[in-house]
Amino acid sequence: MSELDPVPSAGEPIVATPPRRSRAGIFFFGAFSGCLAVVIGFLILGVVIASIAGNDTTSRGDVFGDKVAIIPIDGEILGSREAIDALHRYARNSSVKAIIMRINSPGGAIAPSQEIYEEIRNVRARSGKPIIASLDSVAASGGYYIASACDRIVANPGSITGSIGVILQWMQTKDLLAWAKLKPETITSGAMKAAGSPYQELTDAQRAYFQDIVMQLHSQFVRAVAAGRKGKLTEAEVGKIADGRVFTGEQALGLKLVDELGNLDDAINVAGKLGGIHGRPGTIYPKKRTRGLFDALTSDDSDTETAIGRILSRRPRFLYQW
């Protein structure tokens, strides 16, 4: 009994003081609950960030801040779906204030080039977001076709661009088949149905027929560039340099095919300013899809022509390609 405890009077029963209850269990329960709440909070934040990012990667800048989106056009243009899907996604993303088409392509199939061109113009009109073309090593033919739809074109001094023109070619195997003692037979419903067959030479009429198509596709190219570069180049001016020649970025600047010289960072800064972003813009771009050799050879993607199919195909291919 301590000195402060009252002394019981005579005859008064002595009552034992109950022991003080330990609060360790309450402390550990509270600590566990707090940690669990933090973990749940991080999980929710991760889900939110994942829903914002989707199929995209933020390379620099705050994931919630204003950004410039970068859409790559790499290699031969065989399809348009991925580029158009990315354009739609970034047009809807309120944090994306401007878009860059980063082009490193010698061109390719005509219809996909035209589809990407048209969608760039549609997205610009609907969203009001500026779209900038940044030319990498090569942005020729179909690659330049796409670039011409953008608000501004930024090229490196040594970028290879231009090549405004159409090419049609195929492999004629008639002599090879004769050497192998193979004799193909062809039955058609009309004189032009077998035009371009590798098993026979072109007639004069078939050659003229193909030449007419090539020139029509060429006219479409010239008109598209003039429309995209409206106020900078007339259709007549485009026609004068639309003979298939390629130009360096420096030459293209003098011909008004591009607006300024610079690298990707310069294009990002231009896009940021046009998009009203203050300071250094953050960037976001689609996650790169990993494709193996088997995918390249056997893909049944409707937008992608397989490597085996291209080798074995007998069809002539009209191309906007350097």
C-alpha positions as CSV (number, residue, x, y, z in Angstrom):
1,M,0.0,0.0,0.0
2,S,1.5,3.4,-1.0
3,E,1.8,6.4,1.2
4,L,-1.0,8.1,-0.7
5,D,-3.5,5.3,-0.3
6,P,-6.0,6.0,2.5
7,V,-5.5,3.9,5.7
8,P,-8.6,1.7,6.3
9,S,-10.3,2.3,9.5
10,A,-10.6,-0.5,12.1
11,G,-13.0,-3.1,11.1
12,E,-13.2,-1.9,7.5
13,P,-12.5,-4.7,4.9
14,I,-9.5,-4.2,2.8
15,V,-10.4,-4.2,-0.9
16,A,-7.7,-5.1,-3.4
17,T,-7.1,-2.6,-6.3
18,P,-7.8,-4.4,-9.7
19,P,-4.8,-4.6,-12.0
20,R,-4.6,-2.0,-14.8
21,R,-5.6,-3.6,-18.2
22,S,-2.9,-3.7,-20.9
23,R,-3.6,-1.6,-24.0
24,A,-1.0,-3.4,-26.2
25,G,-3.8,-5.3,-28.1
26,I,-5.6,-2.1,-28.9
27,F,-2.4,-0.5,-30.1
28,F,-1.5,-3.4,-32.4
29,F,-5.0,-3.6,-33.7
30,G,-5.0,0.2,-34.5
31,A,-1.6,-0.1,-36.1
32,F,-2.7,-3.0,-38.3
33,S,-5.9,-1.2,-39.3
34,G,-3.9,1.9,-40.2
35,C,-1.5,-0.1,-42.3
36,L,-4.3,-2.0,-44.0
37,A,-6.0,1.4,-44.9
38,V,-2.8,2.7,-46.4
39,V,-2.4,-0.5,-48.5
40,I,-6.0,-0.3,-49.7
41,G,-5.4,3.4,-50.5
42,F,-2.4,2.6,-52.6
43,L,-4.3,-0.2,-54.4
44,I,-7.2,2.3,-55.2
45,L,-4.6,4.8,-56.4
46,G,-3.0,2.2,-58.6
47,V,-6.3,1.3,-60.1
48,V,-7.1,5.0,-60.8
49,I,-3.7,5.5,-62.4
50,A,-4.1,2.3,-64.5
51,S,-7.5,3.5,-65.7
52,I,-6.0,6.8,-66.7
53,A,-2.9,5.4,-68.3
54,G,-4.7,2.4,-70.0
55,N,-2.4,1.2,-72.7
56,D,-0.1,4.2,-72.4
57,T,3.2,5.0,-70.7
58,T,4.1,8.3,-69.1
59,S,7.7,9.0,-69.9
60,R,8.1,12.2,-68.0
61,G,5.9,14.5,-66.1
62,D,3.1,14.0,-63.6
63,V,0.6,11.3,-64.6
64,F,-2.2,13.7,-63.6
65,G,-0.7,16.8,-65.2
66,D,-1.1,18.2,-68.7
67,K,0.8,16.2,-71.3
68,V,1.8,15.9,-74.9
69,A,0.9,12.5,-76.5
70,I,3.4,10.9,-78.9
71,I,2.1,8.4,-81.5
72,P,4.8,6.5,-83.4
73,I,4.5,5.6,-87.0
74,D,7.4,3.1,-87.5
75,G,8.5,1.1,-90.5
76,E,6.4,0.2,-93.5
77,I,2.8,1.4,-93.3
78,L,0.6,-1.7,-93.6
79,G,-2.3,-0.8,-91.4
80,S,-4.0,2.2,-89.7
81,R,-5.9,0.7,-86.8
82,E,-3.3,1.3,-84.0
83,A,-2.6,4.9,-85.0
84,I,-6.3,5.7,-85.3
85,D,-7.1,4.1,-82.0
86,A,-4.4,6.1,-80.3
87,L,-5.6,9.3,-81.9
88,H,-9.1,8.6,-80.6
89,R,-7.8,7.8,-77.1
90,Y,-5.8,10.9,-76.8
91,A,-8.5,13.1,-78.2
92,R,-10.7,11.9,-75.3
93,N,-8.0,12.3,-72.7
94,S,-8.5,15.7,-71.1
95,S,-5.0,15.7,-69.7
96,V,-3.5,15.5,-73.3
97,K,-3.3,19.0,-74.7
98,A,-1.4,18.2,-77.9
99,I,-0.4,15.2,-80.0
100,I,2.8,14.4,-81.9
101,M,3.0,12.0,-84.8
102,R,6.5,10.7,-84.6
103,I,7.2,9.4,-88.0
104,N,10.0,7.1,-89.0
105,S,8.7,5.4,-92.2
106,P,9.4,5.1,-95.9
107,G,5.7,4.9,-96.5
108,G,3.8,1.9,-97.6
109,A,0.2,0.9,-98.5
110,I,-2.0,3.7,-99.9
111,A,-5.3,3.2,-98.1
112,P,-3.8,3.1,-94.5
113,S,-1.8,6.2,-95.2
114,Q,-4.9,8.0,-96.4
115,E,-7.0,6.8,-93.4
116,I,-4.4,8.1,-90.9
117,Y,-4.2,11.4,-92.8
118,E,-8.0,11.8,-92.7
119,E,-8.3,10.9,-89.0
120,I,-5.6,13.4,-88.0
121,R,-7.6,16.1,-89.8
122,N,-10.9,14.9,-88.1
123,V,-9.4,14.8,-84.7
124,R,-7.9,18.3,-85.1
125,A,-11.4,19.6,-86.1
126,R,-13.3,17.8,-83.4
127,S,-11.0,18.2,-80.4
128,G,-9.3,21.4,-81.2
129,K,-6.0,19.8,-80.1
130,P,-2.9,20.7,-82.1
131,I,-1.2,17.8,-83.9
132,I,2.5,18.1,-84.7
133,A,4.5,15.9,-87.0
134,S,8.1,15.1,-85.9
135,L,10.2,13.5,-88.6
136,D,12.8,11.0,-87.6
137,S,15.4,9.4,-90.0
138,V,12.9,8.9,-92.8
139,A,9.4,10.3,-93.4
140,A,9.0,9.7,-97.1
141,S,6.1,9.1,-99.4
142,G,3.2,7.7,-97.2
143,G,5.1,8.9,-94.2
144,Y,5.1,12.5,-95.5
145,Y,1.5,12.0,-96.7
146,I,0.6,11.6,-93.0
147,A,2.8,14.4,-91.8
148,S,1.1,16.9,-94.2
149,A,-2.2,16.5,-92.3
150,C,-0.6,18.0,-89.2
151,D,-0.7,21.6,-87.9
152,R,3.1,21.9,-88.1
153,I,6.0,19.7,-89.3
154,V,9.3,19.6,-87.4
155,A,12.2,17.8,-89.2
156,N,15.8,17.1,-88.4
157,P,18.2,18.7,-90.9
158,G,19.1,15.2,-92.1
159,S,15.7,13.7,-92.1
160,I,14.8,12.2,-95.5
161,T,11.4,13.2,-96.6
162,G,9.3,14.0,-99.7
163,S,9.1,11.3,-102.3
164,I,5.7,12.5,-103.3
165,G,4.7,9.8,-105.8
166,V,3.3,6.3,-106.5
167,I,5.1,3.1,-107.3
168,L,3.7,-0.1,-108.7
169,Q,5.9,-3.2,-109.1
170,W,5.9,-6.9,-109.0
171,M,8.2,-9.8,-109.9
172,Q,7.7,-11.4,-113.3
173,T,8.4,-15.1,-113.1
174,K,7.6,-16.2,-116.7
175,D,11.1,-17.0,-117.7
176,L,11.8,-18.8,-114.4
177,L,8.7,-21.0,-114.9
178,A,9.8,-21.8,-118.4
179,W,13.2,-22.8,-117.2
180,A,11.6,-25.1,-114.6
181,K,9.3,-26.5,-117.4
182,L,6.2,-25.2,-115.7
183,K,3.4,-23.8,-117.8
184,P,0.7,-21.9,-115.9
185,E,-2.8,-21.6,-117.3
186,T,-5.0,-18.6,-116.7
187,I,-8.7,-18.3,-117.5
188,T,-10.3,-14.8,-116.9
189,S,-13.6,-13.1,-117.4
190,G,-12.0,-10.1,-119.1
191,A,-8.9,-8.8,-120.7
192,M,-7.7,-6.8,-117.6
193,K,-8.4,-9.4,-115.0
194,A,-5.0,-11.0,-115.3
195,A,-3.2,-7.7,-115.8
196,G,-0.1,-7.8,-113.6
197,S,0.2,-11.5,-113.4
198,P,3.8,-12.6,-112.9
199,Y,3.2,-15.4,-115.4
200,Q,2.9,-13.2,-118.5
201,E,4.2,-10.0,-119.9
202,L,2.1,-6.9,-119.9
203,T,0.3,-5.9,-123.0
204,D,0.4,-2.3,-124.1
205,A,-3.3,-1.9,-123.1
206,Q,-2.6,-3.3,-119.6
207,R,0.4,-1.0,-119.1
208,A,-1.7,2.0,-120.1
209,Y,-4.4,0.8,-117.7
210,F,-2.0,0.6,-114.8
211,Q,-0.4,3.9,-115.7
212,D,-3.8,5.6,-115.5
213,I,-4.4,4.2,-112.0
214,V,-0.9,5.3,-110.9
215,M,-1.4,8.8,-112.1
216,Q,-4.8,9.0,-110.4
217,L,-3.3,8.0,-107.1
218,H,-0.5,10.5,-107.7
219,S,-3.1,13.3,-108.1
220,Q,-4.7,12.2,-104.8
221,F,-1.3,12.5,-103.1
222,V,-0.7,16.0,-104.5
223,R,-4.1,17.3,-103.6
224,A,-3.8,15.9,-100.1
225,V,-0.5,17.6,-99.5
226,A,-1.8,20.9,-100.9
227,A,-4.9,20.6,-98.6
228,G,-2.7,19.8,-95.6
229,R,-0.2,22.6,-96.3
230,K,-3.0,25.1,-97.2
231,G,-1.6,28.6,-97.0
232,K,2.0,27.4,-97.3
233,L,1.9,25.5,-100.6
234,T,-0.4,25.6,-103.6
235,E,-1.4,22.5,-105.6
236,A,0.7,23.7,-108.5
237,E,3.7,24.2,-106.3
238,V,3.4,20.7,-104.8
239,G,3.0,19.3,-108.4
240,K,6.4,20.8,-109.4
241,I,8.3,18.8,-106.8
242,A,6.0,15.7,-106.8
243,D,8.2,13.6,-109.1
244,G,9.2,11.1,-106.5
245,R,12.4,12.9,-105.3
246,V,13.4,12.8,-101.7
247,F,14.8,15.8,-99.8
248,T,16.7,16.4,-96.7
249,G,15.0,18.2,-93.8
250,E,17.0,21.3,-94.7
251,Q,16.0,21.2,-98.3
252,A,12.4,20.5,-97.3
253,L,12.3,23.6,-95.2
254,G,13.4,25.7,-98.2
255,L,10.6,24.1,-100.2
256,K,8.0,24.7,-97.5
257,L,7.4,21.0,-97.1
258,V,8.3,21.4,-93.4
259,D,7.9,24.3,-91.0
260,E,11.0,24.2,-88.9
261,L,14.1,22.2,-88.1
262,G,14.5,20.4,-84.8
263,N,14.5,17.1,-82.9
264,L,11.8,15.3,-81.0
265,D,12.3,17.5,-77.9
266,D,11.9,20.6,-80.0
267,A,8.6,19.2,-81.4
268,I,7.4,18.5,-77.8
269,N,8.1,22.1,-76.9
270,V,6.2,23.3,-80.0
271,A,3.3,21.1,-79.2
272,G,3.3,22.2,-75.5
273,K,3.2,25.8,-76.5
274,L,0.4,25.3,-79.0
275,G,-1.5,23.2,-76.4
276,G,-1.2,25.9,-73.8
277,I,1.1,23.9,-71.5
278,H,3.3,26.1,-69.2
279,G,6.8,24.8,-68.5
280,R,8.2,21.6,-69.7
281,P,5.4,19.3,-71.0
282,G,5.0,15.8,-69.7
283,T,4.7,13.1,-72.4
284,I,2.6,10.0,-72.9
285,Y,2.8,7.4,-75.6
286,P,1.3,4.0,-76.4
287,K,3.0,1.0,-74.9
288,K,4.9,-0.8,-77.5
289,R,3.3,-4.1,-78.6
290,T,5.8,-6.9,-78.5
291,R,5.6,-9.1,-81.6
292,G,7.7,-12.3,-82.0
293,L,8.9,-13.9,-85.2
294,F,5.9,-16.3,-85.2
295,D,3.5,-13.3,-85.0
296,A,5.2,-11.6,-87.9
297,L,5.0,-14.7,-90.0
298,T,1.5,-16.0,-89.1
299,S,-0.5,-13.1,-87.8
300,D,-4.1,-13.1,-88.9
301,D,-4.5,-9.4,-88.0
302,S,-6.7,-8.0,-90.8
303,D,-4.7,-4.8,-90.8
304,T,-1.4,-6.7,-91.2
305,E,-0.1,-8.5,-94.3
306,T,2.0,-11.5,-93.2
307,A,5.6,-11.8,-94.4
308,I,4.9,-15.2,-96.0
309,G,1.8,-13.8,-97.8
310,R,3.8,-10.8,-99.2
311,I,6.5,-13.1,-100.5
312,L,4.2,-15.5,-102.2
313,S,1.6,-13.0,-103.4
314,R,1.4,-12.5,-107.1
315,R,-0.5,-9.2,-106.9
316,P,1.0,-5.9,-107.9
317,R,1.0,-3.4,-105.1
318,F,0.2,0.3,-105.5
319,L,2.3,2.1,-102.9
320,Y,3.1,5.5,-101.5
321,Q,6.6,4.3,-100.7
322,W,10.2,5.4,-101.2
